[in-house]
C-alpha cells in the first residue's frame, strides 16, 4: 500500500488506526486491544505493533482518550504521558496531536494544550460530519462509552467539551456494548417470576448480554471476559446467570437469553433518555441520527423508535465495501486522518 498519512485514536482500552493513500482515500483500518491501565508498556507495544505495518516516514495525526486511564495521577499527566509514548514510537515522522477546536498541535507542546487534547476524539468525528451533512446527532456507541453529539450549520454543537461537562449534558454516557459491567445496567431484573437484585460483582459484561441476544458484532469484544473464560453462548449464559445467583442448566439457558433481552432493553432505554435530553437542547428536533461505533446497532434501534432518519457512518467514510464497517467501528481514527489531510 502506498500510504501517505495515518490517523490514530489512542484509547485506554483500544488503539485504532486508519491509513490513507496519497490519493486521500482510506486504504486500511486496524484495531488492537490495549489495557493502558496495566502500564505504559502496553500502550507502547500496541502502537509499535500497528505502526510496523507502514513505512517509517509516514506522518501521523493522533487523537486520544488514554489519558483517563488510572495509570496516570490525573488527566493532564495522562495527556503528557501518552504524548511521550507517542513521540517515542511515532516521532521518527511528522506527528501532530488533535486538540479539538484548537486544531492540531505538535506533540512536544502537549502540556500547553492538555485540556483541549484530552478525550477530544468525539469532536473529530462530529467535525467531519458537520462539513458533510446539514445537521443531526452523532451517536457513537463503542465497547465502553457512548457519545451523543449534535452538529449542524457546519459546526459541532455540543454543549460540553470536557468529560465532566459532557457527562452533565448527557453527551457522554459510560455504557458500551462489550466492556460495561452488567451491574451498571440495572439494579434488578426479572427472573423466575420475581424481580431479583443484580449482584454487585463483575461476573458478566455487556458483551455477554449482546452475545446472547445475537447482536454482538464480530470483533467487538477484544478483551478477556469477566471470568477469563470462553466467548461462547454457553459461557456467556453462565456468566450472566451468576448475576442473579443462578447456575447454567438446560432449563436456565432460555431464561438467561430472556434476561439478556431485558438487560439489552435497559441499556437501550438509558441511551434513549440521553438522546432525548440532547435533542431537547437543540433548536429543532433532529431530522437525522448518525450511527458510529461497534454498538451502532443500538443507534439504529433508537432512530427507528423515534421515526427519525438513520444513517450508518459506514456509508459515509469510504466507498470501499471492505472498509466500510471497520471505518465506522473506528470512526475517530478515520476522522482525525481526514481532518489532518484537509489542513495539509
Order of alpha helices (4+ residues) and beta strands (2+ residues): beta-beta-beta-alpha-beta-alpha-beta-beta-alpha-alpha-beta-beta-beta-alpha-beta-beta-beta-alpha-alpha-alpha-beta-alpha-beta-alpha-alpha
